Amino acid sequence: MYKVLLIDDEQLSRELLKNYLAAYPQLSVVAECADGFAGFKAIQEHHPDLIFLDIQMPRLNGFEMLELVDEPPAVIFTTAFDEYAIKAFEANAIDYLLKPFVKDRFNKAVDKWLQQATNHTIAAPTIKMEEVVAPDTYQHRIVVKYNNTIRIIPEADIQYLEANDDYVKIVTADGSFLKKCTLSFLEQTLDPQVFARVHRSYMIPVTQLQRIEPYEKDSHIALLHCGAKVMVSKNGLSKLKNMLGW
Amino acid sequence: MAAFIALAALTTLYTLHFLLLTNARMLTYCAVADTLVIGINMWCIALAIKAYPTTVSVLLYALAVGTVFTGIASFLFYRCIKLSLPDFAGAFITAKPIWILLFGMHMIICNWMAIQFALFKKNELLEKKLARQVDIDNSLRDAELFKLRQQLQPHFLYNSLNSIAALIAIQPERAQDMIGKLSDFLRSSVKRESEELLQIKEELQYIKTYLAIETIRFGDRLNVQFAGGTDINATIPSFILQPVLENAIKFGLYGTTEQVSIRFSLSLDNNMLTITVSNPYDPSIQGGKGTGFGLEGTRRRLYLLYGRTDLMETIKDQQQFTTILKIPQHV
């Protein structure tokens, strides 16, 4: 018996999933959630084997929710938006069901997962390349777990980001937060018009930049409005020059 | 007009300068020869300007052509005199003031003609360029509007179809109801493609159909209140209101799992239709900026239609997000 979780803000969408799932007695729906927060809690509580996940949801979207889960279960995305397919692909999704989807298409996705779950093999993803559209959907906020609650940090509140082993330290006026991810991941998901990776270990919002001073040969130091000093590499400097049009 | 006066003045001057020649036979002969020479020159100047190379400044080119033809005209004129009145040529060439005056007149006439031709040609080129620019602008504008319209629809449609699929399985009668509403909505969507300006009543009816579909999708969570507007006689461009409402739903309804009230009010004052849409919103949830596509598209569209940037205003406070639209009437 596998545990399945449905996360979708529309009740009718969940009803449809349950209806399709009725053909699979070995899958039992342990919970239904209407947003990312509830989804996150339900994953921690039930440890499901498979989740059906909508992307555009209130409060916390599907991707943000997945970022918070330490060991994410298998995911089948269900959404009307095709522009997220490439991101879903990167998130190692089992499949990406575009709403509205028919029962056959749904069965294909579930069968693929069942095969994988029973044989412990990794099947090739069914996401077709033509469905993969370049995403121009950058995040304008970062979600972190903080004292067992979820905190959403808008990009405007961020002073700088610092790589810290397996974590990234997010520094804001209210203190700093740790998020389990790499700086490169945030470099890809945050808006490159706003943030600049100025060093192997640092990323700053360009609006935070107050001035740049030479430090050693080939390296500089950036003074931020918040008072912090951040290392800037040779590469980082040319990136900043590009962004600011010096 | 100025060109005509200048031409008349030049012609008069041109005629008068021959009066300086005292000998009657020579005067007649010179006038005929000079007119002929100048006439042929004009024609050549026109041809030269027509083949105008576009890399040089138009005035410079005209002056160069004019000066060259002044030389040619004067030389030709002198040759004519020498050939047909050999005994006269010596006297003519020694009459310096006449010679200088003649040369000066040739200079003025040739250069003036050259500049006129050049300006005419430049004007023609500019007009062609302008016409093309207008064409480009129009097609860009059309393409942009088309794209903006397209972007408004698909997700709503896909999600609605998905709801219908669910309703067929659990409540077939409601599925029929939903299909009816969706068809109404699509029908008026298609119809309005051709109309730029809509009666506000029609637009409200359209919005209500749209909301009815959203109500089926989201059930009791959506509550919309309308204030005023039912008896207002005003027009609104198509695809202005819907994106604002979509935005209100997106941030209000999609932003929470609780019940949501969207307030909608209309008023007409001084030929200005004012529409206010407000929805609850949680600033701690929304990531900084990002008003989303909907509102940027509306702002852009209002700008394209009225050439003004002050027709849309958004106000954010701790609980409410308000969008105020102003639609000028009779413009």
Interface residues (C-beta under 8 A of the other chain):
Chain A: D9 E10 Q11 L12 S13 E15 L16 N19 A34 D35 A38 Q56 M57 P58 R59 A80 F81 L98 K99 P100 F101 V102 Q139 H140 R141 I152 P154 E155 A156 D157
Chain B: P154 H155 Y158 N159 L161 N162 S163 I164 A165 A166 L167 A169 I170 I216 R217 F218 G219 L253 Y254 G255 T256 T257 D282 S284 I285 Q286 G287 G288 K289 G290
